[in-house]
Amino acid sequence: MKAERRKISRNFHLPLSAAACLEMLPAILAAALCAPANISAQELPVRVALEGLAGPERRNAMATLSIATLGQNAAVAEPRLRRLHARAPREIALALQPFGYYRPEINSDLTRGERRWIASYDVKPGPRVMIDSASIVLTGAGAEEPAFSEAVGGFPAVRGTPLSHADYELGKTNLLNAASAIGYLDATFLKHELRVNLDSYTADVDLVFDTGPRYRFGETWFTQDVVNPEILQSYLSYGRGDPFSVAPLLELQSALIDSPYFSRVEVVPRRDSVQGEEVPIEVNLTARRPQRYEVGVGYGTNTGPRANAQAEFRRLNRRGHRALSELSVSLVEKRVAGRYVIPFGTPGRRVLSVAAGFARLTPSTSTSDAAVVSATLATARGRWQETVGLTFQLEDFEVGTQSGTSFLTMPTLGWWRTSANDRVFPTRGARVRFELLGALEGVGSNASFVRAEISSKVIRALSGGTRLLARAELGGNLTSRLADLPPSIRFFAGGDQSVRGYAYRSLGPTDAHGDVVGGRVLAVGGLEVDQRIVRNILLAAFFDFGNALDTVDWDLNTGVGAGVRWLSPVGPVRLDVAFALSLPGNPLRIHVTVGPDL
């Protein structure tokens, strides 16, 4: 053998002539080209067909299957593919166990097509394990706490229900979350067993949960150098020694983020610094920039082209005072205003604002020059905001053939609330606002009236990416001489935010010359449905109704139309085409608006 190998070696190294090399070249190239083709023929992608499962069971099985993780277009060699295919029934069986299926029947098949392998699995999950008993025992100082009783009462894995490992783990998590939320920070399971008996095909839950001691709030300190410490202390809704709870900490974090002072808020319970049963709270704060400047341009059908500039001075002193100024210009309004804001009591919950401004208003129905000075106290009452204020307004006006100069000293009262699951594009939310103001002739005013207005808007999601938006606005003005009141106190209807299909403030009682002069009563509403077409584009259809009236006779104008919405980075941009159904010929009007839905 050795001599033969040496002979072959010598023959292999014999020099070849150039002619012989050329003769062998086609064979060499053919071998080189054919070899990869033969190899690739053994490596084909695989498609997995899984029948008999749906919903979370199917998703878990597909995530567990090694053969399914190869990808639809990944080429795989046949030996490896057959190993993964042989492993698949065991993997499917394991994937079904968390759902209580321990006796599945699985038929598998692997076939080779022209361009890919097909791995087929037909699964019959079989009967589901039922829970035969569930014992949950509470021990420790908090065993009688209602929060734990509620978590035990709502434990999802109970006698007579199908076994679900996810429900079992969820029930355990709910107990731990309840403990953390109300200050039992050392709570633990002394025993946690889920026993499955395959002979009786039943399961037993056996838990012993020890709550441990209840902790209390210790000292709270803030790391910042922006405002006086007493201002930050006023944000606290708890005191040292109160039972520890997560909810006040979340409320504190939310309030500080909503304040104008800080861009980042981190609230940290210092478990590592517990003294006795008191948990110190550390609040790390990052200051916002002391000034903010903003310049913008836009367009609205009501106003035409518009531009505005704002300046905010967030920290005038360590007492948290701040100031805001604004200049806005459009075809129907020129306004300049300033406001000085003083935290009063608890910042974010009570704020005193002193404001002054001047505006020239020139809509098609009136002309006004108005100067306003006001003081307003805003207070947060749960989810509602309450405002109490006093406003002095001097307004020189013309409405149709009516003209005059009014000076009004008006006490004001208002409540409003907004909730939404998304600020930019809510699928569930609501807004409610109520305002009451008035004046008494001879008491800083040359006219008497009482004016009330309430408005609401509701958004709800329907199936398939569809939303329903409904709104309503009602107002009333109690006065014996409407002609003495400026247009800012009267009611008008029509326009982008009122009844589409009609010009801005074009609806209302008219004088002898047909000019709209405004009314004592307002009734406006609308229904809209929009449907997402692509990611940032929606189509909408709407029906609006309303009018401004002198009496409650419900002579309402109507408008109908359709539009497109673009969810831009600055908020929804709406383009609507509306028809005025109450006008001869049903004229068409285009409306363009930008801004949030609520």
C-alpha positions in Angstrom: 0.0 0.0 0.0 2.8 2.3 0.8 4.6 1.7 -2.5 1.3 2.2 -4.3 0.7 5.5 -2.6 4.1 6.7 -3.4 3.6 5.7 -7.0 0.4 7.6 -7.2 2.1 10.6 -5.6 4.9 10.5 -8.2 2.5 10.2 -11.1 0.4 13.1 -9.7 3.4 15.4 -9.8 4.5 14.7 -13.3 4.8 17.9 -15.3 2.1 18.4 -17.9 2.6 20.0 -21.3 0.7 23.2 -22.3 -1.3 21.3 -24.9 -2.4 18.8 -22.3 -3.5 21.5 -19.9 -5.6 23.1 -22.7 -7.2 19.8 -23.4 -8.2 19.3 -19.7 -9.5 22.9 -19.2 -13.1 22.3 -20.3 -13.5 19.3 -18.0 -12.1 21.2 -15.1 -14.4 24.2 -15.7 -17.4 21.9 -16.1 -16.6 20.2 -12.8 -16.2 23.5 -11.0 -19.5 24.7 -12.4 -21.4 21.5 -11.6 -20.2 21.1 -8.0 -22.0 24.1 -6.5 -25.2 23.2 -8.3 -25.1 19.7 -6.8 -24.6 21.2 -3.3 -27.3 23.8 -3.6 -29.7 21.2 -4.8 -29.5 19.6 -1.3 -30.2 22.9 0.4 -33.7 24.2 -0.1 -36.0 26.5 2.0 -38.8 25.0 4.1 -42.4 26.0 4.6 -44.1 25.0 7.8 -47.8 24.1 7.7 -49.4 23.8 11.1 -53.1 22.7 11.3 -55.4 22.2 14.2 -54.3 25.1 16.3 -55.4 28.7 16.5 -54.9 31.8 18.7 -52.3 31.9 21.4 -51.8 28.1 21.2 -50.8 28.3 17.5 -48.5 31.4 18.2 -46.7 29.6 21.0 -46.2 26.5 18.9 -44.8 28.4 16.0 -42.5 30.3 18.3 -41.3 27.0 19.9 -40.8 25.1 16.7 -37.1 25.1 15.7 -37.9 24.2 12.1 -40.2 27.3 12.0 -37.4 29.6 13.1 -35.4 28.9 10.0 -37.4 31.4 7.9 -39.3 31.0 4.7 -36.4 31.6 2.4 -33.4 30.2 4.4 -31.8 27.3 2.6 -31.1 24.3 4.8 -29.3 21.0 4.2 -31.5 17.8 4.2 -29.8 16.1 7.2 -30.3 19.1 9.4 -33.9 19.5 8.2 -34.8 15.9 9.0 -33.3 16.3 12.5 -35.4 19.4 13.2 -38.5 17.7 11.7 -38.1 14.7 14.0 -37.8 17.1 17.0 -41.0 19.0 16.1 -43.7 16.8 17.7 -41.9 17.0 21.0 -41.7 20.8 20.7 -45.4 21.2 19.8 -46.3 19.0 22.8 -44.2 21.2 25.1 -45.7 24.4 23.6 -49.3 23.1 24.4 -48.6 22.2 28.1 -48.9 25.9 29.3 -52.5 25.8 28.1 -53.3 22.6 29.9 -53.0 20.2 26.9 -50.9 17.2 27.9 -52.2 14.5 25.6 -52.0 16.0 22.0 -52.0 13.8 18.9 -49.6 15.1 16.3 -49.2 13.7 12.8 -46.2 15.0 10.9 -45.0 14.7 7.3 -42.0 16.1 5.4 -42.2 16.2 1.7 -39.9 17.7 -1.0 -41.3 19.9 -3.7 -39.5 21.3 -6.7 -38.4 24.5 -4.9 -38.8 23.9 -1.2 -39.5 21.4 1.5 -42.9 21.3 3.1 -43.1 20.3 6.8 -46.7 19.5 7.8 -48.1 19.0 11.3 -51.7 18.1 12.0 -52.4 18.6 15.7 -55.3 17.5 17.8 -54.8 19.1 21.2 -56.9 16.6 23.0 -58.6 17.1 26.4 -57.6 20.0 28.7 -56.4 19.6 32.3 -58.9 21.0 34.7 -58.0 22.5 38.1 -59.3 20.3 40.9 -58.4 22.5 43.9 -56.9 25.9 44.6 -55.6 26.8 48.0 -54.4 30.3 48.7 -53.4 31.1 52.3 -52.4 34.6 53.4 -50.1 35.1 56.4 -48.3 38.1 57.9 -49.3 41.5 59.0 -51.3 42.3 56.0 -53.3 39.1 55.8 -56.6 41.1 56.4 -55.9 43.9 53.9 -58.7 44.4 51.4 -56.3 44.6 48.6 -55.0 41.1 49.2 -58.5 39.7 49.6 -59.4 41.3 46.3 -56.4 39.7 44.6 -57.3 36.3 46.1 -60.9 36.7 45.1 -59.9 37.5 41.5 -57.3 34.8 41.2 -57.8 33.4 37.7 -56.8 29.8 38.3 -59.6 28.3 40.5 -61.4 25.0 40.9 -63.3 24.0 37.9 -61.5 26.1 35.3 -59.1 24.9 32.6 -55.5 24.9 33.5 -53.5 27.9 32.1 -50.0 28.4 33.3 -50.3 32.1 32.2 -53.4 32.6 34.5 -51.5 30.9 37.3 -48.5 33.2 36.9 -50.8 36.3 36.5 -52.5 35.5 39.7 -49.2 35.3 41.5 -48.1 38.6 39.9 -51.3 40.3 41.0 -50.6 39.4 44.6 -47.1 40.7 44.4 -48.3 43.9 42.7 -50.9 44.4 45.4 -48.3 44.0 48.1 -45.9 46.5 46.4 -48.7 49.1 45.8 -49.6 49.3 49.5 -46.2 49.1 51.1 -45.7 45.4 51.9 -42.3 45.4 50.2 -41.0 42.1 51.7 -44.0 40.1 50.6 -43.0 36.6 49.3 -44.4 33.2 48.5 -43.5 30.7 51.2 -45.0 28.0 49.0 -46.0 28.1 45.3 -46.9 24.8 43.7 -48.8 23.9 40.6 -49.2 20.1 40.6 -50.4 18.3 37.5 -51.6 14.7 37.9 -51.5 13.0 34.5 -53.3 9.9 35.9 -56.4 11.8 37.0 -55.7 14.5 34.4 -56.2 17.3 37.0 -54.2 20.1 38.5 -53.9 21.5 42.1 -52.8 25.0 43.0 -51.2 25.4 46.4 -50.0 28.9 47.5 -48.9 30.4 50.8 -48.3 34.1 50.6 -46.6 36.0 53.4 -47.1 39.7 53.3 -44.4 40.7 55.7 -44.5 44.1 57.5 -46.0 47.2 56.0 -43.5 50.0 55.2 -44.1 53.7 55.6 -42.9 56.8 53.8 -39.7 58.2 55.1 -38.0 61.5 54.3 -38.4 62.8 50.7 -35.6 64.8 49.3 -35.2 66.5 45.9 -32.0 66.9 43.9 -32.3 70.2 42.0 -31.3 73.8 42.2 -34.2 75.6 40.5 -37.0 76.5 42.9 -37.3 76.7 46.7 -37.6 73.3 48.4 -40.9 74.3 50.0 -42.5 74.6 46.6 -41.5 71.0 45.8 -42.7 69.8 49.2 -46.1 71.2 48.3 -46.4 68.7 45.5 -46.4 65.8 47.9 -49.8 64.2 48.6 -48.3 62.1 51.4 -46.5 62.8 54.6 -43.7 61.1 56.5 -45.0 58.1 58.4 -48.0 57.5 56.1 -48.3 53.9 54.8 -46.2 53.4 51.7 -48.0 53.3 48.4 -47.0 53.4 44.8 -49.9 55.6 43.7 -48.8 58.8 45.4 -45.3 58.4 43.9 -46.8 58.1 40.4 -49.0 61.1 41.1 -45.9 63.1 42.2 -43.9 62.1 39.1 -46.8 63.1 36.8 -47.3 66.5 38.5 -43.6 67.4 38.3 -43.4 66.4 34.7 -46.4 68.6 33.9 -44.9 71.5 35.7 -42.9 74.1 33.7 -39.8 73.6 35.7 -38.4 70.1 34.9 -37.8 68.1 31.7 -37.0 64.8 33.5 -38.3 63.4 36.7 -37.1 60.2 38.5 -38.8 59.1 41.7 -36.8 56.4 43.5 -37.9 54.6 46.7 -34.5 53.9 48.4 -34.9 50.4 49.7 -31.2 50.3 50.4 -31.6 53.1 52.9 -34.6 51.8 54.9 -34.5 52.9 58.5 -36.7 50.6 60.6 -39.8 50.4 58.3 -39.5 53.9 56.7 -38.5 54.1 53.1 -36.8 57.3 52.0 -37.8 58.7 48.7 -35.3 60.3 46.3 -36.5 62.6 43.5 -34.0 63.4 40.9 -34.9 66.4 38.7 -33.5 67.8 35.5 -34.4 71.5 34.9 -36.0 72.7 31.7 -34.4 75.6 29.8 -35.3 78.9 31.6 -36.7 80.4 28.4 -38.7 79.0 25.5 -39.3 80.9 22.2 -41.7 79.7 19.5 -42.6 81.1 16.1 -45.2 79.5 13.9 -47.3 80.0 10.8 -50.5 78.3 9.7 -53.7 78.4 7.8 -57.3 78.0 8.8 -60.5 78.6 6.8 -61.8 80.7 9.7 -58.8 82.9 10.0 -56.9 82.6 6.6 -53.1 82.7 6.8 -51.9 83.3 10.4 -48.6 83.7 12.2 -47.8 83.8 15.9 -44.9 84.3 18.2 -44.6 83.2 21.8 -42.1 83.6 24.6 -42.2 81.9 27.9 -39.9 82.7 30.9 -40.2 79.7 33.1 -38.2 80.7 36.1 -38.3 84.3 37.0 -37.3 83.6 40.6 -36.9 80.6 43.0 -40.5 81.0 44.1 -41.6 79.5 40.8 -43.0 82.6 39.2 -43.1 82.6 35.4 -44.4 84.8 32.5 -45.8 84.3 29.0 -46.3 86.7 26.1 -47.9 86.1 22.7 -48.4 87.9 19.5 -50.8 86.5 16.8 -51.8 88.0 13.4 -54.4 86.7 10.9 -56.9 88.2 8.5 -59.6 88.4 11.2 -57.6 88.9 14.4 -54.6 90.8 15.6 -53.8 90.1 19.2 -51.1 90.8 21.8 -51.2 89.4 25.3 -49.1 88.8 28.4 -49.6 86.7 31.5 -47.8 86.5 34.8 -48.2 83.2 36.7 -47.8 82.7 40.5 -48.0 79.2 42.1 -50.5 79.5 44.9 -50.6 76.9 47.5 -49.8 73.6 45.8 -48.1 74.3 42.4 -49.8 72.5 39.6 -52.9 72.3 41.7 -53.5 76.0 42.3 -52.2 78.8 40.1 -52.9 82.6 40.2 -52.6 84.3 36.8 -52.7 88.0 36.0 -53.2 88.8 32.3 -53.6 91.8 30.0 -54.1 92.0 26.3 -55.4 93.9 23.3 -57.1 92.5 20.2 -58.6 93.9 17.0 -61.2 91.4 15.7 -62.5 91.8 12.1 -64.7 88.8 11.1 -67.1 89.4 8.3 -70.0 90.1 10.7 -68.4 92.6 13.1 -65.5 94.8 14.0 -64.1 95.2 17.6 -61.2 96.8 19.4 -61.0 95.2 22.8 -58.7 95.6 25.8 -58.8 93.0 28.6 -57.3 92.8 32.1 -58.0 89.7 34.2 -57.0 87.8 37.4 -57.8 84.1 37.5 -57.3 81.4 40.1 -57.1 77.9 38.7 -57.4 74.9 41.0 -57.1 71.2 40.2 -60.0 69.2 41.8 -59.3 65.6 41.0 -59.6 65.2 37.3 -61.3 68.5 36.9 -59.8 72.0 36.6 -61.8 74.9 38.2 -61.2 78.5 37.4 -62.5 81.5 39.3 -61.7 85.0 38.0 -62.5 88.6 37.5 -62.2 90.2 34.1 -62.5 93.8 33.0 -63.1 94.3 29.3 -63.3 97.6 27.3 -64.6 97.0 23.8 -65.4 99.4 21.0 -67.6 97.5 18.4 -69.7 97.5 15.3 -72.2 94.8 14.5 -74.3 95.4 11.4 -75.9 98.8 12.0 -75.3 98.5 15.8 -72.3 100.2 17.4 -71.2 101.2 20.8 -68.5 101.0 23.5 -68.9 98.6 26.4 -67.1 98.3 29.6 -67.8 95.2 31.6 -66.5 94.0 35.0 -67.2 90.2 34.9 -66.9 87.6 37.5 -66.1 84.3 35.8 -66.5 80.7 36.8 -65.5 77.6 34.9 -64.8 73.8 35.0 -63.2 71.7 32.4 -61.8 68.2 32.0 -60.0 66.3 29.2 -59.1 62.7 29.1 -57.6 60.7 26.2 -55.6 57.5 25.7 -53.4 59.4 23.2 -52.8 63.1 22.9 -52.1 63.1 19.2 -54.6 60.6 17.9 -57.0 59.3 20.6 -59.2 56.3 20.0 -60.9 56.9 23.3 -61.3 60.2 25.1 -63.6 63.0 26.1 -63.6 66.8 26.7 -66.2 68.7 28.8 -66.2 72.4 29.5 -68.6 74.7 31.4 -68.3 78.5 31.7 -70.4 81.0 33.5 -69.9 84.8 33.5 -71.9 88.0 33.9 -71.9 91.7 34.7 -74.2 94.1 36.6 -74.9 97.5 35.2 -73.7 100.2 37.6 -71.1 97.8 39.2 -68.1 98.5 37.0 -70.2 97.8 33.9 -72.6 99.7 31.5 -74.7 96.6 30.8 -76.2 93.6 32.6 -76.2 90.0 31.5 -75.6 86.4 32.6 -74.0 84.0 30.1 -73.6 80.3 30.4 -72.0 77.8 27.9 -71.4 74.1 28.0 -69.6 72.0 25.4 -68.6 68.4 25.1 -66.8 66.1 22.7 -66.5 62.3 22.8 -64.3 59.9 20.8 -64.8 56.2 20.7 -63.1 53.5 18.6 -65.2 51.2 16.5 -64.0 48.0 14.8 -61.5 47.9 12.0 -59.7 51.2 12.7 -62.9 53.3 12.6 -63.6 56.1 15.1 -66.8 57.9 16.0 -66.5 61.6 17.1 -69.5 63.3 18.6 -69.7 66.9 19.8 -72.3 69.3 21.2 -72.3 72.9 22.4 -75.2 74.8 24.1 -75.2 78.4 25.3 -77.6 81.0 26.7 -77.4 84.7 27.3 -79.8 86.3 29.8 -80.1 90.0 29.0 -82.8 92.5 28.3 -80.6 94.6 25.9 -78.5 92.4 23.6 -77.6 95.5 21.5 -75.6 96.9 24.4 -73.3 93.8 24.5 -70.2 93.5 22.3 -69.9 90.6 19.8 -67.5 88.8 22.0 -70.4 88.2 24.5 -73.1 87.3 21.8 -73.4 83.9 20.2 -72.6 83.2 16.5 -72.4 79.9 14.6 -70.7 78.6 11.4 -67.2 77.8 10.5 -64.5 75.1 11.0 -65.3 74.3 14.6 -69.0 75.0 14.4 -71.3 74.1 11.5 -69.1 73.2 8.4 -70.5 74.3 5.1 -71.1 77.9 6.3 -68.7 80.8 6.7 -67.1 81.7 10.0 -69.7 83.4 12.4 -72.2 83.7 9.5 -75.1 82.1 11.2 -77.3 83.9 13.7 -80.2 86.5 13.9 -80.0 89.4 11.4 -80.9 93.0 11.5 -83.2 94.9 9.0 -80.4 95.0 6.5 -79.7 91.3 6.6 -76.5 91.6 8.6 -75.8 88.8 11.2 -75.8 90.5 14.6 -75.6 87.5 16.9 -78.1 85.9 19.3 -79.0 85.0 22.8 -79.0 81.2 22.3 -76.5 78.8 20.8 -77.1 75.2 19.8 -74.4 73.3 17.8 -73.5 69.7 17.3 -71.9 67.2 14.9 -71.3 63.5 14.2 -68.2 62.3 12.4 -66.8 58.9 11.4 -63.2 58.5 10.2 -61.4 55.4 8.9 -57.7 54.9 8.7 -56.7 54.0 5.1 -52.9 53.9 5.5 -50.7 54.6 8.5 -51.1 58.4 8.6 -54.0 59.0 6.3 -57.7 58.8 7.2 -61.0 59.4 5.4 -63.9 61.0 7.2 -67.6 61.7 6.7 -69.6 64.1 8.9 -72.9 65.8 9.6 -73.1 69.1 11.4 -76.1 71.1 12.7 -76.6 74.3 14.7 -77.4 77.9 14.8 -77.3 81.1 16.9 -80.9 82.2 17.9 -82.8 84.8 19.7 -85.2 82.2 21.2 -85.1 78.5 21.7 -87.0 77.6 18.5 -84.5 75.0 17.2 -84.3 76.4 13.7 -81.0 74.7 13.0 -78.9 74.8 9.9 -77.3 71.6 8.6 -74.2 70.7 6.7 -72.8 67.4 5.4 -69.5 66.5 3.8 -66.3 64.4 3.7 -62.7 65.0 4.3 -59.1 63.7 4.6 -57.0 63.7 7.7 -53.2 63.6 7.8 -51.6 62.7 11.1 -48.7 65.1 10.9 -46.0 65.5 13.6 -47.7 68.6 14.8 -51.1 67.1 15.0 -54.0 66.1 12.6 -54.3 68.3 9.5 -57.9 68.2 8.2 -59.2 69.1 4.7 -63.0 69.0 4.5 -65.5 69.6 1.7 -68.9 70.5 3.1 -72.3 71.3 1.6 -74.6 73.8 3.3 -77.9 71.9 3.1 -80.0 74.8 4.5 -79.0 77.3 1.8 -80.4 77.4 -1.7 -78.4 75.3 -4.1 -76.4 73.6 -1.2 -73.2 75.6 -1.9 -69.9 73.9 -1.3 -67.3 75.2 1.2 -63.7 74.0 1.9 -62.5 73.9 5.5 -58.9 73.5 6.6 -57.9 73.0 10.2 -54.8 71.9 12.2 -54.8 70.8 15.8 -55.7 68.0 18.2 -59.0 66.3 18.3 -59.6 67.1 22.0 
